[in-house]
Amino acid sequence: MSENKLAKNCRIKCSSSKGLSWTPIIISDSKGRYLKEFSKQRDIVWICKGGWTSSDIFTFIHKNLRKLLRKHNKISLYIWVGTCDFTEKIRRFVYLRNKQQDVMQRLCNNLQGIKDICVSSKIKLTFLQCPFYSIQIWNSFKSHPNSESFKSDDQFLTAQINLLNEFIQDLNVSLNSYTPKLNQDLLRSRKGSGKKQRYSVNLKLLKDGIHPDKALARSWFTSIYRKIQKDCL
């Protein structure tokens, strides 16, 4: 998507969050901090920590849910996870984790576990779509001497993210919820004369290959906030 289309998405008015009946809580890895910058709504609770995996978030919810319920009573929870499950940072570079089949299974098990905890506690729950990102661009950004060698890893990573988002969609359907289609903001379309429309991922909207630039972060927050309004009023 172009920056003009991102700006158009952000111009669609959102009503004030004042007087929400449910407290929206967004739990995320470092991506959440980039969106928080554009949040002027005091009713939204942000819990974001760089490097958090689905295991970390599952543990956090298991240990802290009762405390959150005592403080906020009626909670609508938004889980944004996945990036740090598929890859790990060693010094300043990023690599695919070993045994990706085990990674995906553990990730899905953790999301299912989070769902089970929230359903039993009568908490509204939405799993947010895992965005595409690029190992190659991040490592190039960090001056890796051979960043081109990560191109095939990126292709594998994109396929894994698509599989995860299919699982997230199924989880949300079972919760009578849905996720804003955040990855649509990263897609650009091309159509030649007499040919079918083709889509590609516009990774230039990521400031370092992983985190959104300001235009993308603002658009993502706007889309998530519309969902919050529907859930929490």
C-alpha positions in Angstrom: 0.0 0.0 0.0 1.2 3.5 -0.7 1.8 6.1 1.9 -1.2 8.1 0.5 -3.5 5.1 1.1 -2.1 4.7 4.6 -2.9 8.4 5.2 -6.4 7.9 3.8 -7.0 5.1 6.3 -5.9 7.3 9.1 -8.3 10.1 8.0 -11.3 8.0 8.7 -12.7 9.4 11.9 -12.8 7.5 15.1 -15.0 8.4 17.9 -13.6 9.2 21.4 -12.8 6.3 23.7 -14.2 8.2 26.6 -16.7 6.1 28.5 -15.6 2.6 27.3 -17.4 -0.1 29.2 -14.5 -2.5 28.8 -10.8 -1.8 29.3 -8.8 -2.6 26.2 -5.4 -4.1 26.9 -2.8 -4.6 24.2 0.0 -7.1 25.0 2.8 -7.2 22.5 6.5 -7.4 21.8 8.4 -4.2 20.8 6.0 -3.5 17.8 3.4 -2.3 20.2 5.6 0.6 21.4 5.7 2.0 17.9 1.8 2.2 17.8 1.5 3.5 21.3 3.1 6.8 20.1 -0.1 7.5 18.2 -2.5 6.6 20.9 -4.1 9.6 22.7 -6.7 7.4 24.4 -6.0 7.1 28.1 -8.3 4.1 28.4 -6.0 1.8 26.4 -3.5 -0.2 28.5 -0.3 -1.0 26.7 1.9 -3.9 27.9 4.8 -4.2 25.5 8.3 -5.7 25.9 11.0 -6.2 23.3 11.8 -9.8 22.6 8.6 -11.3 24.0 7.6 -14.6 22.5 4.3 -16.3 22.8 5.7 -18.4 25.7 6.6 -15.1 27.5 3.1 -13.7 27.0 1.4 -16.9 28.0 3.4 -16.9 31.2 2.6 -13.2 31.9 -1.1 -13.7 31.4 -1.1 -16.9 33.6 0.6 -15.0 36.4 -1.1 -11.6 36.1 -4.6 -12.1 34.9 -6.3 -12.0 38.3 -4.4 -8.8 39.2 -5.6 -7.2 35.9 -9.1 -8.3 36.5 -9.2 -6.9 40.0 -7.9 -3.6 38.6 -9.9 -3.3 35.4 -12.9 -5.7 36.0 -14.1 -6.0 32.4 -11.2 -6.6 30.0 -10.9 -6.8 26.2 -7.5 -8.3 25.5 -5.5 -8.0 22.2 -2.6 -10.3 21.8 0.1 -9.3 19.2 2.8 -11.9 19.0 4.8 -14.1 16.6 7.8 -12.1 15.4 10.1 -13.2 18.2 8.9 -16.8 18.0 10.1 -17.3 14.4 13.4 -15.5 14.8 16.0 -14.7 17.4 18.5 -11.8 17.7 22.1 -12.8 18.3 24.1 -9.7 19.0 22.8 -7.3 16.5 21.7 -9.7 13.7 18.5 -11.7 13.3 18.3 -15.4 12.4 15.6 -18.0 11.9 15.2 -20.2 15.0 16.2 -23.8 14.7 13.5 -26.5 14.3 10.8 -24.3 12.8 8.3 -27.1 13.0 8.6 -27.1 16.8 8.5 -23.3 16.8 5.1 -23.3 15.0 3.7 -26.0 17.2 4.8 -24.3 20.4 3.4 -21.0 19.1 0.0 -22.5 18.3 -0.1 -24.3 21.7 0.6 -21.0 23.5 -2.1 -19.2 21.7 -4.6 -22.0 22.4 -3.5 -21.8 26.0 -4.1 -18.1 26.2 -7.5 -18.6 24.7 -8.4 -21.3 27.2 -7.4 -19.0 30.2 -9.4 -16.0 28.8 -12.5 -18.0 28.0 -12.6 -19.5 31.4 -12.2 -16.0 32.9 -14.9 -14.4 30.7 -12.5 -12.0 29.1 -13.0 -10.7 25.5 -10.0 -11.8 23.4 -8.6 -11.0 20.0 -5.4 -12.3 18.4 -3.9 -9.6 16.1 -2.4 -10.6 12.8 1.3 -11.2 12.7 2.9 -8.8 10.2 5.3 -9.7 7.5 8.9 -8.8 8.2 12.4 -9.3 6.7 15.5 -10.9 8.1 17.5 -9.7 5.1 16.5 -6.1 5.4 17.1 -6.1 9.2 20.6 -7.6 8.8 21.4 -5.2 6.0 20.3 -2.3 8.2 22.7 -3.6 10.8 25.5 -3.9 8.3 25.7 -7.7 8.0 28.6 -8.5 5.5 26.4 -10.9 3.5 22.8 -9.9 4.0 21.8 -11.2 0.6 22.3 -14.8 1.9 19.1 -14.4 4.0 16.8 -14.0 1.0 15.6 -17.7 1.1 15.1 -17.4 4.9 12.7 -14.5 4.1 10.7 -16.6 1.7 10.4 -19.4 4.3 9.5 -16.8 7.0 6.7 -15.3 4.9 5.2 -18.8 4.4 5.3 -19.4 8.1 3.6 -16.1 8.9 0.8 -16.9 6.5 0.3 -20.3 8.2 0.2 -18.6 11.6 -2.3 -16.0 10.5 -4.6 -18.8 9.2 -4.4 -20.3 12.7 -5.1 -16.9 14.2 -8.1 -16.4 12.0 -9.5 -19.7 13.1 -9.0 -18.9 16.7 -10.7 -15.5 16.3 -13.7 -17.1 14.6 -14.0 -19.5 17.5 -14.0 -16.5 19.8 -16.6 -14.7 17.6 -14.0 -12.0 16.9 -11.7 -11.0 14.0 -8.3 -9.3 13.5 -7.8 -6.1 11.5 -6.0 -7.2 8.3 -2.8 -5.4 9.1 -0.8 -7.1 6.4 -3.0 -5.5 3.7 -1.2 -2.2 4.5 2.0 -3.9 3.4 0.6 -5.2 0.1 1.0 -3.4 -3.2 -0.8 -4.5 -6.4 0.2 -4.4 -10.0 -1.9 -5.2 -13.1 -0.5 -5.3 -16.6 -2.6 -5.0 -19.7 -4.7 -8.2 -20.0 -3.1 -9.8 -17.0 -4.3 -10.7 -13.5 -3.6 -8.4 -10.6 -0.4 -9.4 -8.8 0.5 -8.6 -5.2 3.8 -8.1 -3.5 4.9 -7.1 0.0 6.1 -3.5 0.3 8.8 -3.9 3.0 9.9 -0.3 2.5 7.2 0.6 5.0 9.2 -1.1 7.7 11.9 1.3 9.0 14.4 -1.5 9.7 12.8 -4.6 8.2 10.9 -5.4 11.4 9.3 -2.3 12.9 6.8 -0.1 11.2 7.7 3.4 10.1 5.5 6.3 11.3 3.0 6.2 8.5 2.5 2.4 8.8 2.4 2.5 12.7 -0.3 5.2 12.5 -2.4 3.2 10.1 -2.1 0.0 12.1 -3.1 1.8 15.3 -6.1 3.3 13.5 -7.3 -0.1 12.3 -6.8 -1.7 15.8 -8.6 1.3 17.5 -11.6 0.8 15.3 -11.8 -2.8 16.5 -11.4 -1.6 20.1 -14.4 0.7 19.7 -16.6 -2.1 18.4 -15.5 -4.4 21.3 -15.5 -2.0 24.2 -18.2 0.6 24.0 
